[in-house]
Amino acid sequence: MTQDEFNKRRRFIVKLGYQLHQYGTPAYGLEAHLLEVTDLLNVNGSFIATPTSLTFVIWTSDRTQEYNYTERVLPTSPNLGALARTHELVEQLFMASISIQEAEKQLSDIANAHRFSTMLECCAFTLSGGAFSMLMRSSLFECLVASCLSFLVFLLVLWSRHSKRIEKMLDPIATLVAAVVAATIDYLLPLTLNVELAILASVIVFIPGLSLTVGLNELSARHLISGTAKIMDAMMQMFKLYFGAFLGLAIMKHVLPAHPAHWAENISIPVAPLDVTFVWLAIGILCGSLVVIFHNRLQDAVFAILAGYVAYGSSILAANYVDVRLSAFFGALFLGLYCNSFTWLRNAPTAVISLHGLVVLVPGSKIFMGLNSFLNINTIEPINNIGQQTFLILMSLVAGFIFANVLLPQKKSL
């Protein structure tokens, strides 16, 4: 192998690894996929991927040429459309239908590809808050408030894209603004409003229950550094979100005098919760919103929405026969089987649709509720032993995916 051929191959591998990391690929999937690519390109490689760094060592079989590369990176939100397109590009390279030079050029095109419009993103963020509130069996009034708060949070997200200072403190600012506005609405209107639940629903996209589950999954795959880092990052994000809500409510309790709504419950007008059938509508709306937020391709949208129904439906069905904490295991098991079937049917990464089902299953919102109960703010939803429940659900989710991969292995490493 000439030096020029080696340089082309190692450039492509480094660029591929960096972009897959930016699209939200877990460490175990990223490293395994890069090893498959190095075998294809007739070079050897060793890779270490963490949420904040990438290390590549690439060499030829005779050790005459070797390349080391290390880069400091930052965790990013998933871009599942780009991930699916990158997977297709590597498949074309596997089948020798394109050259490595063409593949490297297309990697740049994928990275610069246009995402969904800002207006569509705004609608998705707005609907996600209302859908989660509906999923929690809230009233129509509380769903509308949650949607309005989600719209305000999206405006902050837009601002953060143009301001590094806002980007660094987006999590606490989002919940702080949501808390102030929710408390003000509660003050002005006599209708009963669960302020804390409205705040939680408005930032449900930021709740890192998904990161916690992926981190535990990485730990179970013996990727200790990446898994530990992801779990700690998720916990810090949770603390920042909660502190913003805690600070906002504390400020409003001092700013607003006693008023005829929430603080005087004898004058509050109760609002009836939505019927349980609306929960199934909420899953479709929430997963449809995540299709836009995660930038899925339109051809994968139906499968992604169905993943939410598979996860929720199987866990609810299992809850009729086993403990609710164990029902998460069956939800994850059937979700994993469904997603692995998807890889064989569509030849695409499981993450393209699995994240939507995980968002329905993961107990990140329960951790937020647990912090709420621990610090003695008005209870969002009374749940006994919430810490134990959250831990058992997380373990059940990880075990469910492990069993699914044993029963039906996914077609590719991603």
Secondary structure, 3 states (H helix, E strand, C coil): CCHHHHHHHHHHHHHHHHHHHHCCCCHHHHHHHHHHHHHHCCCEEEEEEECCEEEEEEECCCCCCEEEEEEECCCCCCCHHHHHHHHHHHHHHHCCCCCHHHHHHHHHHHHCCCCCCHHHHHHHHHHHHHHHHHHCCCEHHHHHHHHHHHHHHHHHHHHHCCCHHHHHCHHHHHHHHHHHHHHHHHHHCCECCCHHHHHHHHCCCCCCHHHHHHHHHHHHCCCHHHHHHHHHHHHHHHHHHHHHHHHHHHHHHHHCCCCCCCCCCCCCECCCECCCCHHHHHHHHHHHHHHHHCCCCHHHHHHHHHHHHHHHHHHHHHHCCCCHHHHHHHHHHHHHHHHHHHHHHHCCCCHHHHHHHHHHHCCHHHHHHHHHHHCCCCCCCCCCCHHHHHHHHHHHHHHHHHHHHHHCCCCCCC
